[in-house]
Amino acid sequence: MKFAFVSTMIGYPWGGSEELWSQAAIQLKRDGHSAQALVVHYPQLSPKVVALAKQGIKLETYRLAGGPRSLISRVWHRLTLREQRDYARLQRSNPDLAIISQGYNAGGFEWAKVCRKASIPYVLIVQSNSEHMWFLDWEIEEIAAIYKAAQKVFCVSHRNLDLLRLQLGEPLEKGEVVWNPYNVSPEVTPTWPEKDGRWKLACVARLEVQAKAQELLLQVLARPEWRARPIELNFFGKGPHELTLRRLASMLQLDQVHFRGHVADIKGIWEENHMLVLPSRYEGLPLALVESMWCGRPAVVTDVAGNAEMCVDNETGFVVPAPTVSLLADTLERAWKRREDWQSMGQAARARAESQIPRNPIALFAEKLESCADIARHLPASATELRLDAPNDI
C-alpha cells in the first residue's frame, strides 16, 4: 500500500508532534509499504527529517505562501501557483491513505481539501488542543465537514478529543486516542539521585511560555518561602522564549534556576533530578510526563489535556487545578510537604506507566493506519470527494 504523510508543523523544523507520523512512516516502510513525506520547507531541515530519506521514504518539502497563517483561519484562501503545484504532487502520487499531522486542531485543512477533491482517503492527527482555539462561524461548517470526512481523527488524549467534539459541535464517532512514542527505554528505571542536600526539579519542555507557562514557575520560586528552601530548578529545552525567561529569572534574582539546554539523554536527566514540573496552559499528552513516569519520577502538572489522565493526584504526583500562580504555589507547597514520599510516588508512577502505556506505540499506530487504508479501498469514491459550498481554489 502507498502512504503519504503530511506535516503541517510551522515555527520549528522539528518538535515532539513529529515523532508519531515520522516513526510510523519508517515502520510502514519496513513492513514493505511505500511511504512519502511532505514537510514544510526550512533553510536547514531537521536531521530527523533528512534521516527519513535514508530510510527509503520519498521526502519532499513545500512552502507556505506569505509566511505562517493563523492557527484557525486557514481553510479558504486563494492558493498561489506554487501552492497549487505542491498540492498537485499529493494528487499525482494518489496514495491509499494520506496522514495529515496537525500540531493543533487546525493546520491541515488545505491538504484535506486536496484529498477530498481527488478521492484520497485521509486521517487527521491532532497533537494538541486548547480552550482558546475555537473556530469562527464563517468557517465552522466547512471545518466540521473536513473532520467528518476523515477516516479517523487521532488525538493523543481523551480530554483533547472531547474538547474537539465541543469545538465542532460534532460527536466525531471516528475519533480515537493514540499514543505518541517516547524517547526512553521502558526496560530500566534510573537510580534515585544521591542525596546532596538539595531537591532538584526538572521542567522538560520547549521554552515557549504561551503553552508551557514557565513564567508561573519562576514567580512561585521568587516567593520568600521558596528562596529559603534547598531547591534547584533545571530547565531542559530550547525555544523562542529562552532569553525572556533568563531575563525574568535574573530580574527575580533566582540563583537556584538553571538553563540546561536541549538534552537528548532523557535517562540522564532523571538520574540527576527528583521531580518533573510542568505548569502548562495547554497540551496533548506531554512526552516529558510519560518519560518521567517510565523513569520512576513523580510529577507536578496542571489539569490540562491528558496530564490528569496519567498523573494521579497525591499518588503518582500532584495536579494543579489550573495554570495560575496561586494554584501552582498551593500545589507545590503540598508537594514540598511530602518530599520524603517523592521516591515512593515515583515508583507508583512507574507502575502506572507499566499498566497504562503500550511498550510499542508505533507498531500499534502503524496497524491502525494499515486498517484505515484497507477499509478505504472498499469505499466508493463519493465517500471522500469534495462536497463543500465554499469556492474551490485548487
N, C-alpha and C positions, 0 to 999 in steps of 0.2 A: 504494500500500500504506500501511497505518497502522502506525506505530511508537510504542511507549511507552517512554520512558526513565525509570528509577527510580534515583535517587541515594540511597544509604544512608549517606552521609558524616555523621558526628557529631563535635562538638567544635569545628569550624571552619565558617564559612559557605562557604569555598572552599579548594581545595588542588589540587596537581598531579594527583591522581586524577580530578578533574572535567573535565579538558581533553579526554580521549578521547571520553566519551559526549556531552558538550555540543557539541563541534565536529562529531561525527558526526551529531547531530540537525540541526544547521544545514545540513550537506552534503545530507542526505536531503531536507530541506525544499526546498532549492534545486533538487534533482533532480525535484521535483514530487510528492513523497510527503507524507503527513500525519504530523505528529510532535507528541507531547505529552511533557511532562517533569513528574515528581513529585519534589520535593526536600524535605528536612527544613526545617521552619519555623524561622526565626530572627527575632528582633525587627527586625533590619536585614539583609536579604538582600544577598548579594554583587552588585556591579554587573554581574558577568558572568552571574549568574543572571537578573537583571532584563532584561539585553540579549537573552536568549532570546526573550522575548515580542515584542520589537521585530523579531525575525526571523520572526515568524509562527508561533512554536511555542506551543502551549497550555500555559501554566505554572500548576501547582498545587502547593500545599505541604501537608505532613502533619506531625502532631506525634507525638513519641514519648511514650507514656504513662509517667509516673513517672520521666522522665529517661532517659539512655542506659543500656542494659543492657551486660553484659559482652560482649566480642568474640565469645566462643564460644557461650555458652548462650543463644541467642535463638530457638530453634526452637519449643518447645511452651510457651506461656503462655496464660492466659485473656485474650482480647482485650477491651479496653474498647469501649463502644458507639462512641466516637469513632474508634477504630482500625478497627472494622468498616466504618464509613462511608468511611474513607479507602481501604480495600482494595476496597470496592464500586465506587468510582469507576473503578478499573482494570478490573474485571469489566464494567461498563457500556460502557466505551469499546471493549472487545473488539478489541484491536489484532491485526494479523497477526503481530507479534513484540514481545515485551517484552524490553528490555535492562536487566538489573539490575546496577548497578555497585557493587561491594564494595571498600572501602578495603583490606580484609584478606581472609582466607579465610572470613569469616563476615559476617553483617550483613543479607543479603538473603533469608534463608530464609522469613520470613513472606510476602514478596511472591511467592516461588517457589511456596509452598503455594496462594496465590490463583490463580496461573497454572495450576497442575495441576488444581485443582478446576474451573476454568472452561474447561479445554482450550485455554488460551492458550499457544502456543509461546514459549519464553523462552531467553535466553542469559545466562550469568553472566560478569562481568568480575572478575578478582582482581588488584588493583593491587599488593599486597604480601603477603609471607608470611614466616613465621619458624619456626624450630625450637622456639620457645617456645609456639606456638599449636596444640596438639593437641586433638582432640575427646574427650569423655568417653564411657565405654562406654554409658551410657544414651541417648546421642544419636547415636552413630556410624552406626547402621543407617539412621536417618531422613535424616541429612545426606548419606550416600552416595547414597541414593535420589534426593534432590533434585539432586545433581550429575549423576548418571547420566541423569536425565530431561531435562536441558538439551540444547538443540540444539547448542550449543557452550559450552565453558568456555575463556574467553580469559584468558591470563596474559601479563605483559609481560616475562617472562624464562623461559628454558628451565629454569633451576635452580628457580625458584619452582613451575613446573608439575610438575617431578619430585618436589619436596617435597610438593605437594598430593596426588599419587598415593600417596606413602608414608603421609601422614596419613589418607587414606581407605581404604587397602588396596584400591584400585581402579586398573585400568590407564588409565581415563579416555581411551578411544580418541577421544573428541570434543574432547579438549584441544588447544589451539592457541596459539601465541605470536603476539602482535601488537605493534605499535609505538605508543607514545604520540606525540602531536605535540610539537614543540619550539618554543621562543619566540625563535628566532634565524634569520636568513636563512642558508641554506647557500651562498649565492652569493658572499659576500665574507668574507674572513678578516681580522680586525682586525690592525693592525700590532703587532709585538712592542713591549712597553713600553720606553721610552727608559731607558738606564742612569742611575741616580741614586745608585748605591752600595748600594741595598737590594734584597733579593729578596722579592717580595710573594706571599704565599699567600692564596688565597680559599677560604673554606668557605661554599658557597652551598647553604643548606638551612634549613628551618624550625628554630627554636631549641627543639628537643624532644629531651632527652638520651636518653630510652628508645630511640628509633630512631636518632638521628643521632650520639649519643655524643661531643658536642663537648667534654665534660669530659676525655676522654682526651687530646685535643689540647692542652688547656691544661696538663695535668700534664706532658706531654713538654716543652713550651716553658718550663716552670719549671725544667728541669734546667740546671745551670751552663753546659754547653757551648752550649746554645741561647740563653741570656741574653747570651752574648758575641758572638753572630753577628748580622750585619746583616739580620735577618729581620723582616718585618711580616706579621701575620696579620689578615685582614679577614673578619669575619663578615657575610654578606649574608642577611637574612631576619628574620622576626618569629616569635614563638611563645610558648608558656606558660612557657618556662624562660629567658627573656632576663634577668630580674633575677637568677635563680640563677647564671647564667653570668657576669654582670657582677660579682656578689659574689665568685665564685671567682677571677676574673681579678684583682680588687682584692686579695683575700687573698694571692694568689700574687705580687702586685706585678709584673704583666705589663704594662709600659708599651707594649710593642710590639703589643698586641692592641687592635683597634678594632671597634666595633659600628656597621655602616653602615646597618642597617635594610633594609626591602624596597626593591629597586631594579628597576624594570621594564626598564631598558635593559641587556639582557644583554651586548650587544656592548660597551657602555661599561665593564662590569666587567672584561672581558678586554683592553681597551685599557690598563688600569692594573695588571693582575695577571699573574704568570708561571705559576702552577700552581694547580690545584684540589686541595683536600684534603678527603676525606670519610671520617671514621672510623666509618661506620655500623655499627650492630648488626644491622639488617635493612633490606631494601629491596625494590623491584620491579626497575626499571632507572631510576636517577635521571635526571631531565631535566637536572640540572646537569652530569652526566657527558657526556651526549650533546651538550649545547650547548657545553661546553668543547672537545670534540673538533672540532665544526664550526668553532670559533673558533681552532683550532690551538694548543691548550694541553695540556700533559701533565697527568696526574692521579696522586694518591696515593689509593687506595681500598682498603677492606677486601674480603676474599674472601667476600662475601655476595651472594646473589641474582644479578642479572645483571652485577654490576660487572666480574668477571673475564672475562665473555663479550665485553666490549668493550675493556677496558683490558688490554693485553698487557704483562706484567711485563718491565721493562728495555728495552722497545721504544717503547711509547706512554705509559708511565708506570710506576708502581710499585704492586704489590699486597701489602697487609698480610695475612699468613696468617689472622689472626683479630683481632677488636676488643679488644685488651688494650694496656695502657700500654707494656709491654716490647716487644711485637711492632711496635707503631706507632713506637716510638722507633728500633728497628733499621731499619725501612723508611725512615723519614725521614732517617736517617743515610746510608743508601745513596743516597737522592735528593740529599742535600746534596753528597756527594762527586762527583756527576755534574751539578752545577748548570750548568756550562758547556755541557752537552748538552741542557738543557731546551728550547731553541728548536727544535733538530732533532727532538727527541722529539715536540714539539707538531706539527711538520709531518707526522710519521708518524701521529699521532693523527688529523689532518685527512684524510690519505689513507685511513686505516681507516674513518673516517666515510663517506667518499665511496663506498667499496666495500661497506659493510655496511648503511647506514641508508637507507631509502627517502626520496626527496625529498618525497613527499606521502603520509604515512601515513594521513591521514584519508580520502582518496579510496579507498585500499585497504581500510580498515576498513568504510567505508560499503558497498562492493561485497560484502564478506563478510556484512554484515547483510542486504542485499537477497537474497543467495543463501540465507541461512538462512530468511528469510521465504517465499521462493518454494518451497523444498523442503518447509517445514512445511505449506504449503497442500495438499499432496498426501498428508499423513499422516492416518491415521484418528484420530478424536477420542481413542480409548483410548490413543494414544501419549503424550498429555500429561495425562490425567486423574489425579486424586489417588489413589494406592494406597499409603497408609501405615497402619500399625497403630495409631498414636497417636490419641487423641481429636481430632476435628475441631472447633475452636472458631470457625471462620469461617462 
